[in-house]
Amino acid sequence: MRKLIIVCAALMMIALMPAAMAVTVDGDRVIDEWSDDWAFCQTHGTGYDPNGPSFGDRLVMYQNNAPFWFDIDPIDDAGTGFNDNLATVGPADSGSDIKTMYVRLDGDTLYGLCEVYGIPGDLDGNGDIASDPMMQDTAGNVGPDGQTGIGDAEYWEVRVIQGTSESRIWLQDNQWTVDNYGGTTLTSGDVYTYYNSVYEISISNLDDRGFDFTPGAQFELMIIAGAVGDVDPITGGVLGEDISSVFVCIPDPEIDIVKYVKGNDGVWYDANTPATGPVMANGSAVSWKYDVTNTGDEPLVNVVVTDDQGVTVTCLQDTLDVGETMTCTAEGTVPDPCDPYGNVGYVEGVGVVSGITVTDEDPAHYRCPDVPGLTPAGLMALIGILGMIGIVGLKRRD
């Protein structure tokens, strides 16, 4: 279960993660671009295939104000009771109603993509931004993608949360504002919107902004889509925002090996000390087995089992999925006469995403038959025999 790569080097290894396709922050949802989301600590959408080659599409979202998880965030769930239509003019699919979320971690840059049901900037859900003055950029600023469309009445927000560190990027009136909490100094990096129902964002240099990137560290990415001017047509009250979160982890690979020796009685012994080992007969066959388990949160490759005494170990595979166990075997012969024996099994594997090498070891021992001892009567008889031999020898000499 030991990691060969120390924690301070983990970020370097994460930066070398293999990628199916690089993320291009252009506001366009390309499916292959998001097929590897690296979120090993949370549930994936039902389309996720851990065997690849396309590992999955989206993450399962947690809706903060309603304790439910969704592959796709339900439409009409964004009001005060989370069953209200944000759009007060057109159909339910306004640009303030979250649909799906994607997350990808590459080095210390967090990429995120959020689909909404309507068009970003279409607060009333009528599908037309240009004809609605309330939807227009009142300040006349062109957004990061060179387009206008997010007006003063709608906002869209991304929060990255980890313990006491929290950073927020907030879009309103087609302008990006960065607020920071917990002492962080985050900058927005490349941020784009696109009219094809997509917001897309990258947040870089997180390791320098008060966030922890050691293996197993967890982030919450919260998306908030709101409508400042969205008024309930019946009560006249302002409706709430649509809020969803996904959770991502830095991969934390681990491996475990347990070595056993098989006694002449057919029982497998987990003999970590000589005293717990079986007694083996002189010249008998001896067998060992090595149970290797992936106890981390990412698949392992290049899994190799060796023995410190040069015993040949046979394994049927060199990869392990999360939670998978394989059994390797080795054979030998007890010397005649027997010598008390112990050997150590070693295992090594590499995290398929993080590139971190993990190792573990476990010993096994066996004992030898006891040498028969002499009873007092037997000892006296032996002395008598030796005495008789001595007397005979003296007589012959005379």
N, C-alpha and C positions, 0 to 999 in steps of 0.2 A: 504494500500500500504506500510505499515511499515514492515521492516524486524526485526524479533526477534533476529536473529543472527547478531551480529555486523560485520562490514567489516573485521576486523582483524582476525575473526574466520572463514572467508569464505574458506580460503585455507584448513583448517582442515576438513571442511565439504566436500569440493571437493574431498579430498583424500579418503573419504568414499563412493564415487559414486559406485552404483551397476554396475557390468560388466558382460556382457554375456559370455565373455571368456577373460582370461588374455592374454596380448600381450607377445609373445616370440620372441625376436629379433634374428632370425635365418636365415633371408633372404628367408623365405618360405611364400608365401601368402596363409594363411588359411582364407577362407571367413568368417567363424563365428568369427574369431579372430578380425576382423575389422567391425563387424556388427553394433556396436555402435560407432559413430565417434564424438559425443558431439558437433558438429559444428552448434549451433543453430542460428548463425548470417549469415549463407550463404546457398545458394541453394545446395541441395543434388542431386546426380545422379537420373535419372528417375526411377531406381529400388528401391528408398527409400520408405519404408513403415512406416509411423509414428505410426502405431498401433502394430508393431512388429508381431511375436516375433523376427524376423530378421529385424532390423530397416533400414538397407540399406547397400550398398556396398561401393561406392566411393563418393567423393565430386566432385562438378562441378569446373573445373579449369578455371582460368582467364589467358589468354596468354598475357603477359605484352606488347609485342611489336605489338600486333594486338588486338584490343578491342573486343574480342569475348570470350564467355564462352562455355566450352565443357564438356560433360559427359566423352568423351574419346578424348584426344588430337589427332588431325588428324596426320596421317603419312605424311611425306614429307612437314613439315611445319617449319623446323628448320634452313633454310638458311637465307641469307640476306633479301630475300623477303618473308620469311616464307612460301615458297612453293618449297624449294629446298631439294633434297635428301642429307642427311649427308653422306651416304655411297657412296663412289666413285668407288667401285669395284663390290660389290655384290648388292643385292636388297635393297629396301628402308629401311628395318627393321634393322638398325644398333643399336648398344647399346647406341647410343647418342640421340635417338629420344624418347622423353617422350610419354607414353601412358595413364596411369591413376595414380591418387594419393589418398592416404588414410591418415587420420590424427586422432589421438586419444590422449586426454589429461587425465592423471591419476595422481591426486595430482599435484606436480610441475614437473612432467616428461612428456615431449612431445614425443609421438611416431609417426613416419612417415614411410610410405612405398610408393615407387614409382616403377611402372612397366615401362619398356622400350619395344620398339617393337622387338628389337633383343636380343642379349646376352650382359650383361655388359662386357665391354672390347673388344667387336667386333666392331671396328671402321669402317671397310670396309663393314660390312654386309654380309660377305660370310659364316657366321655360323661356322667358324673355327678359334679359338684363338691360339691353340698350334702351328699351322704351320705358323703363321704370326709373325715374330720377332718384328715388330713395336708395336704389342699388348702386348708384354711380359714385365714383371716387370724388368726393366733394373738394378735396385739396388739389386735384389735378395731377397727382403723382402716379407715375407708371410703376407697377409692381415689379418684383424681382424677375418675373418671367417676361417683362416687356408688355404686359397686358393690364388692362383695367378690369374692374368688375366687382371687387369687394368694396361695398359702400360703407357708410358710417353706421348703418343700422344693423350690420351683421359682423360678428367676430368669430375667429377660429383660433384656437390656442393649443400649444403643445407644452406639456410639463414633463421634465425628466426628474424623477424623485428617487433618492437613495438615502435613507436615514434622515439626517438633518440637512442634507444637501438637496437643494431643489432649484431648478432653473426653468424659466418660462419664456417662450417665444409667442408673441401675441400679434395677431393680424387683425387690423380694423382700418377701414378707410383706405384699403390697399397699401398700407404701410406696415412694416414689421418693426415691432418694438421688443427689446430684450429686457426682461426683469430677472433679477437674481436674488436668491435667498440662500441662507446658510453659508455666506461668505464666498460663493462662487462668482466667477466673472465670465460667464458664457457669452460667446458671440454667435450670431445666427448662422454664419457660414452660408452655404448655398441653399436658398429657399425659393421654391417655385410654386405657383398655383397654375391650374390648367382647367379649362372649361369642361373638360370631358369627365366631370364628376370626381376629380382627383385633386387632393393636396399632396405634395411631396416635399420632403425636407431632409437636410443633413445637418448634424450637430457635431462639430469636430473638437479635438483636443480636450476630451472629457477628463483624461487623466490629470490634466493640469488645472482643472476647475473644481477640485475638491471631491471627485468621485473615485471610488475604490474599484480597481480592475483585477484584484487577485482572484484566483480560481474559486468559483462558488459564489462570488459577489452577485447581487441581484439588483436590477433596475425596474422601476415602474415607469412606463410611458403612458401618460394620460392625455387623451384628446378631448377637448371641449369645443363643441360647436354651439354658438349662441346667436340669438336674435334680439338685439336691443329693443327694436320697435315692434316685436311680435306680440300683438295684443289679442287676448281671448275675445272673440266676437260676441260671446254671451255675457261673460262677467266683466269684460273691460280690463281684466288684470293682465299683467305681463307674464307670459309663459316662461317656464324654466329652460335650462340648457340641456343638450344631449351630452352626456359624459360617459366615456368608456376608457378602460385601461387594459393594457397587456403587460406581461412581465417577462423579462429576459434575464438570463444568467451568463456569466463568464463560465465556459466549460470547466468542469472539475473532474478530470479523469482519475480513476483509482483502479487497482487490481489486487486480487487476493489469491494466495496459493496455500493449499493444505496438503501436506505429503503424508502418505500412509505406507506401512510395510505389512505384508501379509505373512502371518505366522504359519507354522506347520499344521496348526489346528484349523486353518482356513479363515481365520478372523483377521480383518483389517485393523491395524493398530495405528492410532495417531500418536506415535511414540516420540514426543518432543524431548524426552530425557532417557538416558540408558535404563533407568529403573522401570520405565513404563513400556519398554520394548518387549516383544515376544522372545521366548527361548527357541533358538533354531538348532536343528540337528546338524552334526558335522556332515559337510558335503551335500546338504539338501539344497533344492532350488529355492530362490527367494524372489519375490515380486514386490514392486513398488507402484503406487499410483499417485498422481498429482492432480488434484481438483483445482482448477483455475477459474475464477469468477470475475467478471467485469462489475465492480461495485461502484463505478462512477456514473456520470450522467451523459457520457458520449461514447459512441462505438470505438473500439480499439482495433488497430491493425498491427502487423508485424509482431504478433505475439509469439514469443520463443521461450521454451522451457529447457533448462540445462541442469546438470548435477555437478556438484563440486568434486566428486570422486571419478569423474570421467564416464559415468554410467550413461549409456545411450538411451535417450528419452524419445519416445514416439508420440506425436500428437497428430490428430486427424485434420486440424485446421489451424490457421494462424490469425483469425479474426474473431472478435467477440462483440456481440451486440450488448446494449445496456442490460444488465441483469443476467446475461447468459453465462452458463458454466460448461466447461469442457473438461474431460478426463484424459490425461496423458499417462503412459505406462512405461515401465522399464523392467528388465529381467536380469538376474544374476545368480551366482552360486556361492553358498557359504563355504569357506575354506575348510579343509580337513587336516589338522585340527582347527576348530573354530576360533576366530578372534572376535572379541566384542567390536561392533561396527556401528558407525553413524555417518550419514551423508546428508547433504543439504540440497534441496531443490530450489532453483531460482527461476523467476519468471520476469519477463520484460515485455512491455507493449507501448504503443504510441497512440495518443488520442487523434482520431481521424480529423477533427476540426482544429483543436488547439495546437497539435504538434508536440504536446508535452509528453515526455517519456516517463512511464511509471514502472516501478519494480516492487517485488516482494520476495520473501524467502521463508522456508520452513524446513526443519530437520526431521529425520526419522532414524531410529536406532533399533538394533536387535542385540540380544544377549546370547551367550553360549551355555551349553550344559555344564552343570557343576561337576568338578572332578571328585569322584567318590572318596570320602574320608575314611580313616581307620577308627574303629571302635577301640575302647581300652583293651578288650579281650584280644582283638586282632593285633593291637600293638604289642601286647605281651607275647603272643604267638610268634610275631615277626622277630622279636628280640631273641626268643628261644631258638628259632631256626638259625638266625645269624650266629648264636653262640655255638650251636652244634657244628655249623660249618667251620667255625674257628678251631674247635677242639679237633675235628678231623684233620684239618690242615696241620696242626701242631704235631699230631701223631705221625703223620706221613713224613714230616720233616725230621722227626727223631729216628 
